[in-house]
Amino acid sequence: MWIDELKYNHDGLIPAIAQQFDSKEVLMMAWMNKASIEETLQTGRVCYWSRSRQAFWRKGESSGQIQMLKEFRVDCDNDAVLLLVDQTGPACHTGRRSCFYQLAEDSQLTIDSQPLIDPEELYGGKQ
């Protein structure tokens, strides 16, 4: 099966970019393993692998801000995946819509978006 042909790193992980399916906004990058890919394809709800917790991370478990899979794509080298998703609310743990809110300008990073929701409200202090 094609899932076995993906090029996982030495930890059995592959980078996954989540993009809002209709607006094409890039939301976040996370990691997936074979089992999380299989679960995502089976359930339609995006499941990642948390490197820090060494556990499955079903987007929205704590916050309610879920991602539903619309389309699953594999890049030309089979070493990265693109998930077109329908994101409920913010995708970023900071409460922002996208994790890519820091704009590199000259010698500094500029924050170009504000949180939609306070992270304390999203996670109740469980970040």
Secondary structure, 3 states (H helix, E strand, C coil): CHHHHCCCCCCCCEEEEEEECCCCCEEEEEEECHHHHHHHHHHCECEEEECCCCEEEECCCCCCCCEEEEEEEECCCCCCEEEEEEECCCCCCCCCCCCCCEEEECCEEEECCCCCCCHHHHHCCCC
